[in-house]
């Protein structure tokens, strides 16, 4: 099964639309029933939308659109309710996208903080190992110095034995 070929964005959009459709329908019904809502919320955007749409269409066709006849109240109320419903769906979809973006940003920041903490732990461990290495090197140098002094003492002991006992064969010191 190919997951990459499936249009996940379209599925997400349809899901958001289906979830927000009941809310938009409820707002449309309220707009149709309430005179205040219809007069002050639905009619002005509908008339503006109609005016912009008609002027644009007339200019595209090459006509001069000086005066656009406004919609009647019933058609404007219906168009305003539709615009309000679609705006509700759009706002819900944008809110979902913003929430998802913020969630992913928070997750990215959390991962970055974990990566920095791990890096700091590794740096601390490297520093600790460097100090341990320096201590071991000092011990090795001290041991080498002690070994060198011991070799000098052996040489001196052999010389002293050779002076004390010139007739005897110098024997190897026991180790």
C-alpha positions as CSV (number, residue, x, y, z in Angstrom):
1,X,0.0,0.0,0.0
2,X,1.4,3.4,-1.0
3,X,1.0,6.0,1.7
4,X,2.7,8.9,-0.1
5,X,0.3,8.7,-3.1
6,X,-2.8,9.2,-0.9
7,X,-3.8,12.9,-0.7
8,X,-3.6,13.5,3.0
9,X,-4.1,17.2,2.7
10,X,-7.4,16.7,0.9
11,X,-8.5,14.1,3.5
12,X,-7.6,16.6,6.3
13,X,-9.5,19.4,4.5
14,X,-12.6,17.2,4.1
15,X,-12.5,16.0,7.7
16,X,-12.3,19.6,9.0
17,X,-15.1,20.6,6.6
18,X,-17.3,17.8,7.8
19,X,-16.6,18.6,11.5
20,X,-17.3,22.3,11.1
21,X,-20.3,21.9,8.8
22,X,-22.8,21.4,11.6
23,X,-21.5,24.6,13.3
24,X,-21.8,26.5,10.0
25,X,-25.3,25.2,9.5
26,X,-26.3,26.3,13.0
27,X,-24.9,29.8,12.3
28,X,-26.8,29.9,9.0
29,X,-30.1,29.0,10.7
30,X,-29.5,31.6,13.3
31,X,-28.9,34.2,10.6
32,X,-32.1,33.3,8.9
33,X,-34.2,33.5,12.1
34,X,-32.7,36.5,13.8
35,X,-33.6,39.9,12.3
36,X,-30.7,41.6,14.0
37,X,-28.2,39.0,12.9
38,X,-29.6,39.1,9.4
39,X,-29.6,42.9,9.2
40,X,-26.3,43.7,10.8
41,X,-24.2,40.6,10.3
42,X,-25.3,38.9,7.0
43,X,-26.6,41.7,4.7
44,X,-23.5,44.1,4.7
45,X,-21.0,41.4,3.7
46,X,-23.4,39.9,1.2
47,X,-24.0,43.3,-0.5
48,X,-20.3,44.0,-0.5
49,X,-19.5,40.6,-2.0
50,X,-22.2,41.1,-4.7
51,X,-21.0,44.6,-5.5
52,X,-17.3,43.5,-5.9
53,X,-18.3,40.4,-7.9
54,X,-20.5,42.3,-10.3
55,X,-18.0,45.1,-10.8
56,X,-15.3,42.6,-11.5
57,X,-17.4,40.6,-13.9
58,X,-18.5,43.8,-15.8
59,X,-14.9,45.0,-16.1
60,X,-13.7,41.7,-17.3
61,X,-16.4,41.7,-20.0
62,X,-15.3,45.3,-20.9
63,X,-18.4,47.1,-19.6
64,X,-18.4,50.2,-17.4
65,X,-20.0,49.2,-14.1
66,X,-20.9,52.5,-12.5
67,X,-23.9,51.5,-10.6
68,X,-24.5,48.0,-9.4
69,X,-28.0,47.2,-8.4
70,X,-28.0,45.7,-4.8
71,X,-29.5,42.3,-4.1
72,X,-32.9,42.0,-2.6
73,X,-33.1,41.3,1.1
74,X,-33.9,37.6,0.8
75,X,-31.1,36.8,-1.6
76,X,-28.7,39.0,0.3
77,X,-29.6,37.2,3.6
78,X,-29.1,33.8,1.9
79,X,-25.8,34.9,0.4
80,X,-24.7,36.4,3.7
81,X,-25.6,33.2,5.6
82,X,-23.6,31.2,3.1
83,X,-20.6,33.5,3.3
84,X,-20.8,33.3,7.1
85,X,-21.0,29.5,7.0
86,X,-18.0,29.3,4.7
87,X,-16.1,31.8,6.8
88,X,-16.8,29.6,9.8
89,X,-15.4,26.6,8.1
90,X,-12.4,28.5,6.9
91,X,-11.7,29.9,10.4
92,X,-12.0,26.4,11.9
93,X,-9.6,25.0,9.3
94,X,-7.1,27.8,9.8
95,X,-7.3,27.3,13.6
96,X,-6.6,23.6,13.2
97,X,-3.6,24.4,10.9
98,X,-2.2,26.9,13.4
99,X,-2.6,24.5,16.3
100,X,-0.8,21.8,14.4
101,X,2.0,24.2,13.5
102,X,2.4,25.3,17.1
103,X,2.4,21.7,18.2
104,X,5.1,20.7,15.7
105,X,7.1,23.8,16.7
106,X,6.9,22.8,20.4
107,X,7.9,19.3,19.5
108,X,10.9,20.5,17.5
109,X,12.0,22.8,20.4
110,X,11.6,19.9,22.8
111,X,13.7,17.7,20.6
112,X,16.3,20.4,20.2
113,X,16.5,20.8,24.0
114,X,17.0,17.1,24.4
115,X,19.7,17.1,21.7
116,X,21.4,20.0,23.5
117,X,21.2,18.2,26.8
118,X,22.6,15.0,25.3
119,X,25.4,17.1,23.7
120,X,26.2,18.8,27.0
121,X,26.3,15.4,28.8
122,X,28.7,14.1,26.1
123,X,30.9,17.2,26.5
124,X,31.0,16.7,30.3
125,X,31.9,13.1,29.9
126,X,34.7,14.0,27.4
127,X,36.0,16.6,29.8
128,X,35.9,14.1,32.7
129,X,37.8,11.5,30.5
130,X,40.4,14.2,29.5
131,X,41.0,14.9,33.2
132,X,41.3,11.2,33.9
133,X,43.8,10.9,30.9
134,X,45.9,13.7,32.3
135,X,46.0,12.1,35.7
136,X,47.0,8.8,34.1
137,X,49.7,10.5,32.0
138,X,51.1,12.1,35.2
139,X,51.2,8.7,36.9
140,X,52.9,7.2,33.9
141,X,55.5,10.0,33.9
142,X,56.0,9.6,37.6
143,X,56.4,5.9,37.2
144,X,58.8,6.4,34.3
145,X,60.8,8.9,36.5
146,X,60.8,6.3,39.3
147,X,61.9,3.6,36.9
148,X,64.7,5.8,35.6
149,X,65.8,6.6,39.2
150,X,65.7,2.9,40.0
151,X,67.9,2.1,36.9
152,X,70.4,4.7,38.0
153,X,70.4,3.2,41.5
154,X,71.0,-0.3,40.0
155,X,73.9,1.1,37.9
156,X,75.4,2.8,41.0
157,X,75.0,-0.4,43.0
158,X,76.8,-2.4,40.3
159,X,79.6,0.2,40.3
160,X,79.8,0.0,44.1
161,X,79.9,-3.8,44.0
162,X,82.5,-3.7,41.3
163,X,84.6,-1.4,43.4
164,X,84.2,-3.5,46.6
165,X,84.7,-6.8,45.0
166,X,86.9,-6.3,42.0
167,X,87.8,-10.0,41.8
168,X,84.3,-11.3,41.9
169,X,82.2,-11.3,38.8
170,X,79.5,-8.7,39.0
171,X,76.3,-10.5,39.5
172,X,73.0,-9.4,38.2
173,X,70.9,-7.9,40.8
174,X,67.7,-9.8,41.7
175,X,64.6,-8.2,40.4
